[in-house]
Amino acid sequence: MILRQFPPMGVYETLFRFAEATDDYMGQAGTHPWAQGFPLTSAVPGGPELPESVAIGPDDRMYPKADGQPVLREAIAAYYNRFYDAGITADNVAVFAGGRPAIFAVLAFLRPEVEVAIEETEYTPYWDVLRILGREFSLIQSNAQNRFRPTIADHPTGTDVLLIKSNPCNPTGVTTRGENLAALVRHYSTDGRAALVDEAYEFFCEGEPESALAHVDDIDSTDLFVVGAATKGLQVPGMRVGWVVAAKEHIELFRNYSSFGMGGVSRPSQLYVTELLELERVAHARQALNAFYTGQRERYGEALARLGLELFSGNGGFYHWCRLPGGLNGDAFNERLFAHKAGILPGRLCDMARRGNDGPLGDMIRFSFGPLEPDSFENDVAILEQCL
């Protein structure tokens, strides 16, 4: 074997185990995809319809531009300027084949002397990317002791440091906003500090959505990287379109990287996402997704608590972050769920120290209500009750 072997990312580890146990792929009809991080891909109640097609011509079958088609980059800049007064242009935007390749690119080109700081409980692929790139990192306390809610006082105060943070947090749903988000942006906007803020779940929160870009005065004078994607809020994970907003000199680097490492992103996918970012349509989507998923969060939270799970969930994302009762761990719970063609994400896979089922997150689970139709609730609760 001439290639180094590497295990699948945590969510896919669960999906592959599910497939082996059930002979089905989680997300197919008849399964209960509580482990998966995708939203409904049809219109939510009260939300805008999603286009059924996109027209392409001869030019759209040509190679895409390395940093993204200008019309999409302009639409992304217009979005952030409209809703957050970001003061950016298309030159501050680079398009990637989803959010994860964007995150990988930032970390791949990070200077060796820069320390990476990350919350103890975070989005599973961060660990995989850091490991494959051989990057050491320090942990910011985020556990049951502080209810998975670190404050600015928990962050490093030195220089030559890059923070990686999802906001709202995947898996906990804890959302940093208002003055707390402004303070975080200020802290990592000083010379020698940097931050990668992953805003995949921007639309999914109580109250108005919020971006770190609302608190940035001049992106070109910072080492801030704001990552967004069509995957969640625009409801099209299969389009594989994501982006980074950053200083122009960083965008130039990402363009150069794409020229040899990615080759650009599908032009039809970019056209489709550009249509979704039409300003009045996206304003409608923000409101509708916010309202629908806030309702889903509330009713699933009430049900989970009634069944004896201890909730630590925040008010963002489309997950509940819970502790199982009776010393049950996430893997053992999945063995019960698989018999019903259901599954959750075990908490150990969100542990950035990877301490396993005997660690502090072994009895935690991430329950996703993102892909669930409104009428699945009673059946979902019945399965959970039987397995608990």
C-alpha positions as CSV (number, residue, x, y, z in Angstrom):
1,M,0.0,0.0,0.0
2,I,1.7,3.2,-1.1
3,L,-0.9,5.6,0.4
4,R,-1.3,6.6,4.0
5,Q,-4.6,5.3,5.3
6,F,-7.1,7.6,7.1
7,P,-10.4,6.8,8.7
8,P,-13.7,8.5,7.6
9,M,-14.8,11.8,9.3
10,G,-17.0,11.2,12.3
11,V,-20.4,11.7,10.7
12,Y,-19.4,9.3,7.9
13,E,-18.1,6.8,10.4
14,T,-21.7,6.7,11.8
15,L,-23.2,6.6,8.3
16,F,-21.0,3.7,7.3
17,R,-21.8,1.8,10.5
18,F,-25.5,2.4,9.9
19,A,-25.3,1.1,6.3
20,E,-23.5,-2.1,7.5
21,A,-26.2,-2.7,10.2
22,T,-29.3,-1.9,8.1
23,D,-28.3,-2.3,4.4
24,D,-29.7,1.2,3.9
25,Y,-28.1,4.6,3.5
26,M,-29.2,7.0,6.2
27,G,-31.4,9.7,4.6
28,Q,-33.2,7.3,2.2
29,A,-36.9,6.9,2.5
30,G,-37.9,4.8,5.6
31,T,-34.8,5.9,7.6
32,H,-34.5,8.4,10.5
33,P,-31.4,10.5,9.8
34,W,-30.9,12.0,13.2
35,A,-27.1,11.8,12.7
36,Q,-27.0,13.9,9.6
37,G,-26.3,17.6,9.2
38,F,-28.5,18.7,6.4
39,P,-31.7,20.7,6.2
40,L,-34.9,20.0,4.3
41,T,-34.1,20.3,0.6
42,S,-37.7,21.3,-0.2
43,A,-39.4,24.5,0.8
44,V,-40.1,24.9,4.5
45,P,-43.5,26.1,5.6
46,G,-43.9,29.7,4.6
47,G,-40.5,29.7,2.8
48,P,-39.6,30.3,-0.8
49,E,-39.7,27.5,-3.4
50,L,-36.4,26.2,-4.7
51,P,-35.8,26.3,-8.5
52,E,-36.3,23.0,-10.4
53,S,-33.7,23.8,-13.0
54,V,-31.1,26.2,-14.2
55,A,-30.4,27.2,-17.8
56,I,-26.9,26.8,-19.1
57,G,-25.3,27.8,-22.4
58,P,-22.0,27.0,-24.1
59,D,-20.1,29.4,-21.8
60,D,-21.3,27.6,-18.8
61,R,-19.7,24.4,-20.0
62,M,-16.3,26.0,-20.0
63,Y,-13.8,25.8,-17.1
64,P,-14.9,27.8,-14.1
65,K,-12.8,30.7,-12.8
66,A,-10.4,29.6,-10.1
67,D,-11.8,31.9,-7.4
68,G,-15.4,31.6,-8.5
69,Q,-17.6,33.2,-11.2
70,P,-17.8,37.0,-10.8
71,V,-21.6,36.9,-10.8
72,L,-21.7,34.6,-7.7
73,R,-18.9,36.5,-5.9
74,E,-20.8,39.7,-6.5
75,A,-24.0,38.2,-5.2
76,I,-22.2,36.9,-2.0
77,A,-20.7,40.4,-1.4
78,A,-24.1,42.0,-2.0
79,Y,-25.7,39.7,0.5
80,Y,-23.2,40.6,3.3
81,N,-23.4,44.2,2.5
82,R,-27.2,44.3,2.6
83,F,-27.7,42.4,5.8
84,Y,-24.5,43.2,7.8
85,D,-23.1,46.4,6.2
86,A,-19.9,44.5,5.7
87,G,-18.2,46.9,3.3
88,I,-16.8,44.2,1.1
89,T,-16.5,43.6,-2.7
90,A,-16.3,40.5,-4.9
91,D,-12.5,40.7,-4.4
92,N,-13.0,39.7,-0.8
93,V,-14.8,36.5,-1.8
94,A,-13.4,33.1,-2.9
95,V,-15.7,30.2,-3.9
96,F,-15.0,26.6,-2.9
97,A,-16.7,23.2,-3.5
98,G,-18.4,23.5,-0.1
99,G,-17.4,24.8,3.3
100,R,-15.0,22.0,4.2
101,P,-12.6,22.6,1.3
102,A,-12.5,26.3,2.3
103,I,-11.6,25.4,5.8
104,F,-8.9,22.9,4.6
105,A,-7.4,25.6,2.4
106,V,-7.1,28.1,5.2
107,L,-5.4,25.6,7.5
108,A,-3.2,24.1,4.7
109,F,-1.5,27.5,4.1
110,L,-1.2,28.5,7.8
111,R,2.3,29.4,8.7
112,P,4.0,26.8,10.9
113,E,4.6,29.0,13.9
114,V,0.9,30.0,14.2
115,E,-0.9,28.1,17.1
116,V,-4.4,26.8,16.5
117,A,-6.9,27.3,19.2
118,I,-10.3,25.4,19.2
119,E,-13.1,24.8,21.5
120,E,-13.1,21.4,23.2
121,T,-16.4,20.5,21.7
122,E,-16.6,21.3,18.0
123,Y,-17.5,20.2,14.5
124,T,-16.0,16.8,13.8
125,P,-14.1,17.5,10.5
126,Y,-11.9,20.1,12.2
127,W,-10.2,17.4,14.1
128,D,-9.6,15.3,10.9
129,V,-8.2,18.3,9.0
130,L,-5.9,19.3,11.8
131,R,-4.7,15.7,12.1
132,I,-4.0,15.1,8.4
133,L,-2.1,18.4,8.2
134,G,-0.1,17.6,11.3
135,R,-1.2,20.7,13.2
136,E,-1.0,20.9,17.0
137,F,-3.7,22.8,18.7
138,S,-4.8,24.0,22.1
139,L,-8.2,23.5,23.6
140,I,-10.6,26.2,24.9
141,Q,-12.8,24.8,27.7
142,S,-16.2,23.8,26.4
143,N,-17.8,21.0,28.4
144,A,-20.5,20.4,30.9
145,Q,-18.7,22.4,33.6
146,N,-19.3,25.7,31.6
147,R,-22.4,24.2,29.9
148,F,-20.5,24.3,26.6
149,R,-20.5,28.1,26.7
150,P,-16.9,29.5,26.8
151,T,-16.5,33.2,27.2
152,I,-13.9,35.6,25.8
153,A,-11.9,35.1,29.0
154,D,-11.3,31.5,28.0
155,H,-9.5,32.5,24.8
156,P,-5.7,32.7,24.4
157,T,-4.3,36.2,25.0
158,G,-1.0,35.8,23.1
159,T,-0.2,36.4,19.4
160,D,0.5,34.0,16.5
161,V,-2.8,32.3,17.1
162,L,-5.7,31.3,14.9
163,L,-9.1,30.5,16.4
164,I,-11.3,27.9,14.6
165,K,-15.0,28.3,15.6
166,S,-18.4,27.3,14.3
167,N,-21.1,29.9,15.1
168,P,-23.8,28.7,15.8
169,C,-21.8,25.8,17.1
170,N,-22.1,22.4,15.6
171,P,-22.9,20.3,17.6
172,T,-24.1,22.3,20.6
173,G,-26.2,25.0,18.9
174,V,-24.6,27.6,21.3
175,T,-24.5,30.9,19.4
176,T,-22.2,33.8,20.1
177,R,-23.9,37.0,19.1
178,G,-24.3,40.7,20.0
179,E,-21.6,42.2,22.1
180,N,-20.1,38.8,22.8
181,L,-19.5,38.3,19.0
182,A,-18.2,41.9,18.7
183,A,-15.7,41.3,21.5
184,L,-14.6,38.0,19.8
185,V,-14.0,39.9,16.5
186,R,-12.1,42.6,18.2
187,H,-9.9,40.1,20.1
188,Y,-8.9,38.3,16.9
189,S,-8.6,41.4,14.7
190,T,-5.4,42.6,16.4
191,D,-2.0,42.1,14.9
192,G,-0.8,38.5,15.3
193,R,-4.2,37.0,15.9
194,A,-6.5,35.4,13.4
195,A,-9.9,33.6,13.3
196,L,-11.7,31.3,11.0
197,V,-15.5,31.7,11.8
198,D,-17.6,29.0,10.2
199,E,-21.1,30.4,9.8
200,A,-22.8,27.4,8.1
201,Y,-25.8,27.6,10.4
202,E,-26.2,31.4,10.2
203,F,-29.9,31.3,9.3
204,F,-30.8,28.8,12.1
205,C,-31.2,30.7,15.3
206,E,-33.7,32.5,17.5
207,G,-33.9,36.1,16.6
208,E,-32.2,37.7,13.6
209,P,-29.3,35.9,12.0
210,E,-26.0,37.4,12.7
211,S,-22.5,37.3,11.1
212,A,-19.1,38.2,12.4
213,L,-18.9,40.5,9.4
214,A,-21.4,42.8,11.1
215,H,-18.6,43.7,13.5
216,V,-15.6,44.0,11.1
217,D,-14.6,47.6,10.2
218,D,-12.1,46.7,7.4
219,I,-11.7,43.1,6.5
220,D,-8.5,43.9,4.5
221,S,-6.7,44.9,7.7
222,T,-7.5,41.6,9.5
223,D,-6.7,37.9,9.3
224,L,-10.3,37.0,9.7
225,F,-11.8,34.3,7.5
226,V,-15.6,34.0,7.5
227,V,-16.8,30.8,5.9
228,G,-20.4,30.4,4.5
229,A,-22.1,27.9,2.3
230,A,-25.2,27.1,0.3
231,T,-25.4,23.8,2.2
232,K,-27.5,24.8,5.1
233,G,-29.3,28.2,4.9
234,L,-29.9,27.9,1.1
235,Q,-31.0,24.3,1.5
236,V,-28.8,22.8,-1.3
237,P,-26.1,20.6,0.2
238,G,-25.9,18.7,-3.1
239,M,-24.7,21.8,-5.0
240,R,-21.4,21.7,-3.1
241,V,-20.9,25.5,-3.1
242,G,-19.2,27.3,-0.2
243,W,-17.1,30.5,0.1
244,V,-14.6,32.4,2.2
245,V,-14.8,36.2,2.9
246,A,-11.4,37.5,3.8
247,A,-8.8,40.2,3.0
248,K,-8.0,40.5,-0.7
249,E,-4.5,39.2,-0.3
250,H,-5.8,36.0,1.2
251,I,-8.4,35.7,-1.7
252,E,-5.5,35.9,-4.2
253,L,-3.8,33.0,-2.4
254,F,-7.0,30.9,-2.6
255,R,-7.3,31.7,-6.3
256,N,-3.8,30.4,-6.8
257,Y,-4.5,27.3,-4.7
258,S,-7.6,26.5,-6.7
259,S,-5.6,26.8,-10.0
260,F,-3.7,23.6,-9.1
261,G,-5.7,22.0,-6.2
262,M,-9.3,22.4,-7.1
263,G,-9.8,23.7,-10.6
264,G,-12.8,25.8,-9.6
265,V,-16.4,24.9,-8.8
266,S,-19.1,23.6,-11.2
267,R,-20.4,26.5,-13.1
268,P,-24.1,25.2,-13.2
269,S,-23.9,24.9,-9.4
270,Q,-22.7,28.5,-9.1
271,L,-25.5,29.7,-11.4
272,Y,-28.1,27.9,-9.3
273,V,-26.7,29.4,-6.0
274,T,-26.5,32.8,-7.5
275,E,-30.3,32.6,-8.1
276,L,-30.9,31.6,-4.5
277,L,-29.0,34.7,-3.3
278,E,-31.3,37.2,-5.0
279,L,-31.7,39.7,-2.2
280,E,-35.5,39.6,-1.7
281,R,-35.6,35.8,-2.0
282,V,-32.8,35.3,0.6
283,A,-34.5,37.8,3.0
284,H,-37.6,35.6,2.7
285,A,-35.5,32.4,3.3
286,R,-33.8,33.8,6.4
287,Q,-37.1,34.6,8.0
288,A,-38.8,31.3,7.1
289,L,-36.0,29.0,8.1
290,N,-35.5,30.9,11.3
291,A,-39.2,30.5,12.2
292,F,-39.6,26.9,11.1
293,Y,-36.5,25.6,12.8
294,T,-37.0,27.5,16.0
295,G,-40.4,25.7,16.3
296,Q,-38.7,22.4,15.6
297,R,-36.0,23.1,18.1
298,E,-38.6,23.8,20.8
299,R,-40.8,20.8,20.3
300,Y,-38.0,18.3,20.0
301,G,-36.2,19.8,23.0
302,E,-39.4,19.4,25.1
303,A,-39.7,15.7,24.0
304,L,-36.1,14.9,24.6
305,A,-36.2,16.4,28.1
306,R,-39.4,14.5,28.8
307,L,-37.7,11.2,27.9
308,G,-35.0,11.9,30.5
309,L,-32.1,13.4,28.4
310,E,-30.3,16.4,29.9
311,L,-30.2,19.2,27.4
312,F,-27.2,21.6,27.0
313,S,-28.4,22.9,23.6
314,G,-28.1,26.5,22.6
315,N,-30.6,28.4,20.5
316,G,-28.9,28.0,17.1
317,G,-28.4,25.3,14.5
318,F,-30.7,22.3,14.0
319,Y,-29.3,20.0,16.7
320,H,-29.9,19.1,20.3
321,W,-26.9,18.4,22.4
322,C,-27.9,16.1,25.1
323,R,-26.6,13.7,27.8
324,L,-28.0,10.2,27.8
325,P,-29.5,8.8,31.0
326,G,-28.3,5.9,33.0
327,G,-24.6,5.9,31.9
328,L,-25.6,5.0,28.3
329,N,-23.0,6.0,25.7
330,G,-23.7,7.2,22.1
331,D,-22.4,4.1,20.4
332,A,-24.5,1.7,22.6
333,F,-27.6,3.9,21.9
334,N,-27.0,3.7,18.2
335,E,-27.0,-0.1,18.4
336,R,-30.6,0.2,19.7
337,L,-31.5,2.8,17.2
338,F,-30.1,1.0,14.2
339,A,-32.8,-1.7,14.7
340,H,-35.3,1.0,13.9
341,K,-33.3,2.4,11.0
342,A,-32.4,5.5,13.0
343,G,-29.2,6.9,14.3
344,I,-27.6,9.8,16.2
345,L,-24.0,11.2,16.2
346,P,-22.1,10.0,19.3
347,G,-20.7,12.8,21.4
348,R,-17.2,11.3,21.4
349,L,-16.8,12.3,17.7
350,C,-17.2,16.0,18.7
351,D,-14.5,15.7,21.3
352,M,-11.4,17.6,19.9
353,A,-9.2,15.6,22.3
354,R,-10.7,12.3,21.1
355,R,-11.0,10.7,24.5
356,G,-13.6,8.1,23.5
357,N,-16.6,6.8,25.3
358,D,-14.8,7.0,28.6
359,G,-14.2,10.7,28.1
360,P,-16.4,13.6,29.1
361,L,-18.4,13.5,25.9
362,G,-19.0,9.7,25.8
363,D,-22.6,9.9,27.1
364,M,-23.4,13.0,25.0
365,I,-25.3,12.8,21.6
366,R,-26.0,15.2,18.8
367,F,-29.6,14.8,17.7
368,S,-30.4,16.4,14.3
369,F,-33.8,17.6,13.4
370,G,-32.5,19.3,10.3
371,P,-33.9,16.9,7.6
372,L,-37.1,16.0,9.5
373,E,-40.5,16.7,8.0
374,P,-43.0,18.3,10.3
375,D,-45.2,15.2,10.3
376,S,-42.4,12.8,11.5
377,F,-42.4,14.1,15.1
378,E,-44.7,11.5,16.7
379,N,-43.0,8.5,15.1
380,D,-39.5,10.0,16.0
381,V,-40.5,10.3,19.7
382,A,-42.0,6.8,19.8
383,I,-38.7,5.3,18.5
384,L,-36.6,7.3,21.0
385,E,-38.9,6.3,23.8
386,Q,-38.6,2.6,23.0
387,C,-34.8,2.8,22.7
388,L,-34.4,4.6,25.9
